Amino acid sequence: MQAFFAQLSALTQLEIVGFILTIAGIWLAARNHWLTWPLQMAAGMLYVGLFVQFHLFGEAALNGLYVLLAIFGLFQWRRGVTKAELPISRMNRQDYVLFWGIGVLSTVIVANLQVNFLPTDLPWLDSTVFVFGVLAQWLQARRKLENWPAWIALDLLAAGIYLHKNLQVTGVLYLLLAVLAAYGWWDWRKLMRNTADA
């Protein structure tokens, strides 16, 4: 606990703003609000700068991909003023095959690249978070309900990695994100039921 408060007191303004934007963005996603995407873009850009500053280039690349997927998500969710809003839906069999097929194959490739070219001690866990984080963001952009259980699992895994690395503040952030993802899953299921009953 002492290490957590020491790290908290050492937070930069960039980290504080990124933390707040991330929490606000995920809260809005859980509430099915399109403003999640501009906040996720801003948080991603801040974290790209922060991680480059600390030579965490993999994390910087992941956040850069989040920014690009947030742009895609914004266009998917809004679809213009005159078109209907993209509805929340469930993954079909083809979605599951693509999700797991691309996820497992890409994780193997990325982990092997890390083992051979980067000084890392958790290549498989780190690669899993990287690959499936991109896929979960893709599902969220397509308004697939299953993005939320994917985020719960990934946030808990990432929290464990960050706590193992003595990044307590970031670990706590990811535990909070897992709670918000659970709320998002509950809320989107309720919205789907209400839409079906209408």
N, C-alpha and C positions, 0 to 999 in steps of 0.2 A: 504494500500500500504506500509505503514511503517513496518507492521508486516511481509509482504512478504520479504522486503529487509533485515530485521533483521534475518529472517530464512535463507535467501540466504547466508548471511555472516557467518552463523553458520554451513553451510554444511561441512560435512567431506569429505575427499578425496574419501572414499568409495561411498558416495552418488553421488558425481560428476561423477565418473567413471560409476556407475550404470545408472545415468541419460543419459549420452552420449551413452552408449552401447544400452540402451533401444530405444532411438530415432533412432540411426543408424540401429538397428535390424528391427524396424518397417518400416523404410524407405526402406530397402532392401526387406522386405516382400511385401510392396506396389509396388516395382519395379519387383516383381516376381523373385527375385534372391535367390538362395539356401544358400548363406552365411548368410542370416537372422538367420538360425538356430544355428550356432556356437555363434553368437552374443547374441541371446536370451538365450542360455545356460549360457554363461558367466554372463550376466546381472542377470539372475535368481539366480545363485549361490551367486553373490555378495549381492543381496537383501535377500536371506536366512540368510546369516551371519549378515547383518545389522538388520533385523527384530528380530532375536534371541537376538542380543545384546540389543535391546530395549524392549524385552519381548512381542513382537507382534507375537505370535506363529501361529495364523491363517494365517496371511500374509506370514509368513515364509513357512508354509505348502503349501500354494497356489503357491508360487514361486518354491518350490521343485517340485510340479506337473508340472509347466511350463517347468522346466529343463527336466523332463522325456518325456513330450510331444514334446519338441524341438528335443530330440534324435530320437523319432519316426518320426517327421516331416522331419528331415534330411534324414533318410533312405527312406521315402516315396517320397520325391522330387527328390532324386538322383537316387534311384533304380539301382545303379551299373552303371558301365561305358558302358556295352554292352546292357543294356535294355533301352527302350524308356522312356523319361521323363514323369512323371505323368502329364496329361493334366489338365487344369482348367476346372471345370464342375459345373453344378448347382445341388442343392439338389433335390432329388425326393420326392414323397409323403411319402415313408417310412422314409427317413431322417428327414423330418419335424415332423412326429409322434414321432420318437425316441427323437429328439432334445427337443421338448416341453414336452413330457411325462416324460423323465428322468429329464429334467430341473425343472419342477414344483414339481415333487415328491421329488427330492433331495433337493430342496430349502426348502420345508416344513420340511423335516427330519433335515437338518443342522440348520435351524433357531430354531427349537424346542430344539435341543441339546445345542445351544448357550444360549437360554433362561434359560435352566435348569442347565447348568454347567459352564457358563462363565459370567464374569461381563461385559455385553455389553449393550449399549443403542440403537443400531441400528441393531438388529439381522436379521430382514427380508431384509433390504437393503444390509447389509454385506453378507448375505448368497446368495442373488441373484447374486451379483458380483462374489462371489467365484464359485458357481455352473456353472453359464452361462459363466464365464471366462474360465473355464476348457473346456466346450463344444465348445466355439468359437475357442479356441486353437486347439481342435480336428478337427474342420472344416477346419481351416487353414492348418493343417498338411495334410489333405486329399485334399487340393486345391479346396475347395468348395467356389464359389463366395460369397455365403451368409455369410461367416465369417466376411466380412467387415461391413455390416449394424449391425450385432450383436456387433462387437467391438465399433462402433460409439455409440450405445445406452449404452453399458457397461462403456465405457470411460467417457461419460457425467455423468452417474450415480455415478461412482467412484469419479469423480472430485467434484461433489456436496457433497459427503460424506467427502472427505478430506478437502474441504473448510469449511464445517460445523465444522470439528474437528480442525480448525485453522492450518492445514497442507498446507499452501498456495503454497509452492514450488511443492509439490506432486500434488496438485490440478491443478496447471498450467501445469505440465507434462502430466496429463491425458487429459487436454483440447487440448494440442498439439498432443497427440496420437489420439484423435478423428478426428482432421484435417488430420493427416496422414492416418487414416483408410478411410476417405472420398476419399482421393487421391487414395488409394489402390483400392477401389471399382471402381472408374472411370477408372483407368489404367487396371485392370483385365478385365473389360467389353470390353475395347478397344482391348486387346489382344485376347479375345474370338472371337470378330467380325473378327479380322484380320486372325485368324486361320480358321474360318468358310469360309472366302472368298478365302483362299489359295487353 
